[in-house]
Amino acid sequence: MMPLEYLIPIVAFILAAYSVIGNDVIQTLGTFLTSNSDKKWWVLWLYASVILASLLVYGWYVHNGDVSFGRLEQIPLPENMAVWYLIPPLVLIILTRLGFPVSTTFLILSVFSSQTVIEKMIVKSILGYGVAFIFAGALYLLIAKKLESKETLHRSGKKSTRKWLIAQWGSTGLLWGQWLIQDFANIYVYLPRKLGVQELIFSLMVILALMAYLFKTRGGKIQEIVNSKANTRHIRSATIIDLVYALILFLFANLSNLPMSTTWVFIGVLAGREMAISYRLNKRDMKKSGNTIIKDLYKVNVGLVVSVLIAYLIGYLNSNY
């Protein structure tokens, strides 16, 4: 029988992978799933899986076994991982089931981080939300009437739709890659910072199996956040959302290797977009859009508060047991 000190990290990794994929993948692939609802789930899964496997193996090879792309450099692995380290992924699974778009960066990584690192992650994430909100809002103020009105969406012909289909799969691939570079740290924080070949293969198989379940169920509860936003089922709208999100993640990925909440960036993009579309196309819906944005912010802040409380709880348990 495997000793408990070896079993806990493996179980924690599987739970973390399941919770992170169930909560965070919808940020990047939610519009992709929504606008390609007519495609077989395994086709979409295969496309995303090839990108994930390629990027994971590339990061492992280039960074000498570190698949987090250096984002765990300031977050060491505890020498002795107690059973209470299973609490964060379990709480994340519960919140995801309830439909809360929780920041896995805060909920998972805060447990392993010093107070200084946590504060830096919060500042970077809030900055990400602000930049995403302003950039998406400004962009959609310019393009909403031309690309997001009901008239222009209905006028899209088959030839135009095919072009946007190619563009969307390309923008999704770009976004998916940028997100993985940011969030591999959240999944692999429970494993050694340098992985061997067997550990790499095992972890990859676990992730791909969990992704297959997510794609087959078409996103689960969190997908409702994407579906509730204007025009997200239209492939043109989905393409632009993915591209904006990818560019902002690329900007922050090159700003520093400190982890940040991609959830906050995602909510910021949707919020700026929703407000701009409401203002340009139907000002009567401004109040409704504002209420939706406040509701989304409430949900991510619930996750932040829970994350900090769990980090303090585990810190207390580590110092007293």
C-alpha positions in Angstrom: 0.0 0.0 0.0 1.3 3.4 -0.9 2.4 5.6 2.1 0.1 8.5 2.9 2.8 11.1 2.3 3.0 9.9 -1.3 -0.7 9.3 -1.8 -1.9 12.8 -0.7 0.0 14.8 -3.4 -1.4 12.4 -6.1 -5.0 12.6 -4.9 -4.6 16.4 -4.5 -3.3 16.7 -8.0 -6.2 14.8 -9.5 -8.7 16.9 -7.4 -7.0 20.1 -8.4 -6.9 19.1 -12.1 -10.6 18.2 -12.0 -11.6 21.4 -10.2 -9.4 23.7 -12.2 -10.5 22.2 -15.5 -14.2 22.3 -14.5 -14.0 25.9 -13.4 -11.3 27.6 -15.5 -11.5 25.9 -18.9 -14.9 27.5 -19.6 -13.1 30.9 -19.5 -11.1 30.0 -22.6 -13.3 27.3 -24.3 -16.7 28.4 -23.2 -17.5 30.5 -26.3 -15.9 27.8 -28.4 -18.2 25.2 -27.1 -21.3 27.5 -27.3 -20.7 28.6 -30.9 -19.8 25.1 -32.0 -22.7 23.3 -30.4 -23.4 21.6 -33.7 -20.0 19.8 -33.7 -19.3 16.4 -32.1 -17.8 16.9 -28.7 -14.8 14.7 -29.4 -13.7 16.8 -32.4 -13.5 19.9 -30.2 -11.8 17.8 -27.4 -9.2 16.5 -29.8 -8.4 20.0 -31.1 -7.9 21.3 -27.5 -6.0 18.2 -26.4 -3.4 18.4 -29.2 -2.6 22.0 -28.2 -2.5 21.1 -24.5 -0.3 18.1 -24.9 2.1 19.9 -27.3 2.5 22.9 -25.0 2.9 20.7 -21.9 5.7 18.6 -23.4 7.3 21.8 -24.8 7.3 23.5 -21.4 8.6 20.4 -19.7 11.5 20.1 -22.2 12.5 23.7 -22.5 12.2 24.4 -18.7 14.0 21.2 -17.7 11.0 19.4 -16.2 9.1 22.5 -15.0 5.7 22.5 -16.7 4.5 25.7 -15.0 6.7 27.9 -17.2 8.4 29.3 -14.1 5.3 30.5 -12.4 5.9 28.3 -9.3 9.4 29.7 -8.7 8.2 31.8 -5.7 5.8 29.1 -4.5 7.8 26.2 -2.9 6.3 22.7 -2.4 5.8 21.8 1.3 8.2 19.2 2.7 5.3 17.4 4.4 1.9 17.7 2.7 -0.8 17.0 5.3 -4.3 15.8 4.5 -5.8 19.3 4.9 -4.1 20.3 1.7 -7.0 18.5 0.0 -9.4 21.2 1.3 -8.8 23.8 -1.5 -9.6 21.6 -4.5 -12.6 20.1 -2.7 -14.0 23.6 -1.9 -13.3 24.6 -5.5 -15.3 21.6 -6.8 -18.3 22.5 -4.6 -18.2 26.2 -5.7 -18.0 25.2 -9.3 -21.0 22.9 -8.9 -22.9 25.9 -7.5 -21.9 28.0 -10.6 -19.4 30.3 -9.0 -16.6 31.4 -11.4 -13.9 31.1 -8.6 -10.3 32.2 -9.1 -8.3 29.0 -8.9 -5.2 31.0 -8.6 -6.3 32.4 -5.3 -8.0 29.3 -4.0 -5.3 26.8 -4.9 -2.0 28.8 -4.9 -2.7 31.0 -1.9 -2.4 27.9 0.4 1.3 27.5 -0.7 2.2 31.2 -0.9 3.5 33.8 1.5 1.4 36.8 2.3 3.6 39.0 0.1 3.1 36.7 -2.9 -0.7 36.6 -2.3 -0.8 40.4 -2.2 1.1 40.7 -5.4 -1.2 38.1 -7.1 -4.3 40.1 -6.0 -2.9 43.4 -7.3 -1.9 41.8 -10.6 -5.4 40.2 -11.0 -7.3 43.4 -10.1 -5.1 45.2 -12.7 -6.0 42.5 -15.2 -9.7 43.0 -14.6 -9.4 46.8 -15.0 -7.4 46.5 -18.3 -9.7 43.8 -19.6 -12.8 45.9 -18.8 -11.5 49.1 -20.3 -10.0 47.5 -23.4 -13.0 45.3 -24.2 -15.4 48.3 -23.5 -13.5 50.7 -25.8 -13.2 48.1 -28.6 -16.9 47.2 -28.5 -18.0 50.8 -28.4 -16.3 51.0 -31.8 -17.5 47.7 -33.4 -20.8 46.9 -31.7 -23.1 48.5 -34.3 -21.1 47.0 -37.2 -20.5 43.5 -35.9 -22.9 42.8 -32.9 -26.3 44.2 -34.0 -29.0 41.6 -34.9 -29.2 42.9 -38.5 -25.5 42.4 -39.2 -25.4 39.0 -37.5 -28.4 37.8 -39.5 -26.8 39.0 -42.8 -23.8 36.8 -42.4 -23.7 34.5 -45.4 -22.3 31.0 -45.5 -19.0 32.2 -47.1 -18.6 34.8 -44.4 -19.4 32.2 -41.7 -16.8 29.8 -43.0 -14.2 32.6 -42.8 -15.2 33.3 -39.2 -15.1 29.6 -38.4 -11.5 29.4 -39.4 -10.7 32.7 -37.5 -12.5 31.4 -34.4 -10.6 28.1 -34.3 -7.4 30.1 -34.7 -8.2 32.6 -32.0 -9.4 29.8 -29.7 -6.0 28.0 -30.2 -4.1 31.2 -29.4 -6.2 31.8 -26.3 -6.1 28.2 -25.1 -2.3 28.3 -25.3 -2.0 31.6 -23.4 -4.3 30.3 -20.7 -2.4 27.1 -20.3 0.9 29.0 -19.8 -0.8 30.9 -17.0 -2.8 28.1 -15.3 -0.6 25.0 -15.5 0.8 26.3 -12.2 -2.7 25.9 -10.6 -2.9 22.3 -11.7 0.7 21.2 -11.0 1.3 23.0 -7.7 0.8 19.7 -5.7 3.6 17.9 -7.7 7.3 18.3 -7.7 8.6 21.4 -9.5 10.7 19.1 -11.8 8.7 16.2 -13.3 10.1 13.0 -14.6 8.9 11.3 -17.8 6.5 8.9 -15.9 5.0 11.8 -13.9 4.6 13.8 -17.0 2.8 11.0 -18.9 0.6 10.2 -15.9 -0.5 13.8 -15.3 -1.2 14.3 -19.0 -3.5 11.3 -19.2 -5.4 12.5 -16.1 -5.9 16.0 -17.6 -7.0 14.7 -21.0 -9.5 12.3 -19.4 -11.0 15.1 -17.3 -11.2 17.3 -20.3 -13.1 14.6 -22.2 -15.7 14.6 -19.5 -16.0 18.4 -19.6 -16.4 18.5 -23.4 -18.9 15.6 -23.4 -21.1 17.5 -20.8 -20.7 20.8 -22.8 -19.1 22.8 -20.0 -21.4 22.1 -17.0 -22.8 24.8 -14.7 -20.1 27.5 -15.3 -21.0 27.5 -19.0 -24.2 29.5 -18.0 -22.1 32.6 -17.4 -21.0 32.5 -21.0 -24.4 31.7 -22.4 -26.0 34.6 -20.5 -24.0 37.2 -22.4 -25.2 38.8 -25.6 -24.5 36.9 -28.9 -22.0 34.5 -27.5 -23.6 31.7 -29.5 -22.6 33.5 -32.7 -19.3 32.5 -34.1 -18.2 36.0 -35.0 -18.8 37.3 -31.5 -17.1 34.3 -30.0 -14.0 34.9 -32.2 -13.6 38.5 -31.1 -14.1 37.6 -27.4 -11.4 34.9 -27.6 -9.0 37.2 -29.4 -9.4 40.1 -26.9 -8.9 37.7 -24.0 -5.8 36.1 -25.6 -4.1 39.4 -26.2 -4.6 40.6 -22.6 -3.3 37.3 -21.2 -0.3 37.5 -23.5 0.4 41.0 -22.2 0.3 40.0 -18.6 2.2 36.7 -19.2 5.1 38.8 -20.5 4.8 41.4 -17.7 6.0 38.9 -15.1 6.0 35.2 -14.3 3.9 35.8 -11.1 0.7 33.9 -11.2 -2.6 35.9 -11.7 -6.3 35.1 -11.8 -7.3 34.5 -15.4 -10.9 34.4 -14.0 -10.8 38.1 -13.2 -9.5 38.9 -16.7 -12.2 36.8 -18.3 -15.0 38.4 -16.2 -13.5 41.8 -17.1 -13.6 41.1 -20.8 -17.3 40.0 -20.6 -18.2 42.9 -18.4 -16.6 45.6 -20.7 -18.2 44.0 -23.7 -21.6 43.7 -22.2 -21.8 47.3 -21.1 -20.5 48.6 -24.4 -23.0 46.5 -26.4 -25.9 47.6 -24.2 -24.9 51.3 -24.5 -24.5 51.2 -28.3 -27.4 48.9 -29.2 -30.0 49.0 -26.5 -29.6 51.6 -23.7 -32.7 50.3 -22.0 -30.7 47.2 -21.1 -27.9 49.2 -19.4 -29.4 48.6 -15.9 -29.8 44.8 -16.6 -26.2 44.6 -17.9 -25.0 46.4 -14.8 -26.8 44.0 -12.5 -25.3 41.0 -14.4 -21.8 42.5 -14.0 -22.3 43.1 -10.3 -23.5 39.5 -9.9 -20.4 38.1 -11.6 -18.2 40.3 -9.5 -20.0 39.1 -6.4 -19.3 35.5 -7.3 -15.6 36.0 -8.0 -15.2 38.0 -4.7 -16.9 35.2 -2.8 -14.1 32.9 -4.2 -11.4 35.5 -3.1 -12.8 35.7 0.4 -13.0 31.9 0.7 -9.5 31.5 -0.7 -8.0 33.8 1.9 -9.9 32.1 4.7 -8.7 28.7 3.6 -5.1 29.9 3.3 -5.2 31.2 6.9 -6.9 27.9 8.0 -4.2 25.8 6.5 -1.5 28.1 7.8 -3.0 27.6 11.3 -3.2 23.9 10.9 0.4 23.7 9.7 1.7 25.7 12.7 -0.3 23.8 15.3 -0.2 20.1 14.2 
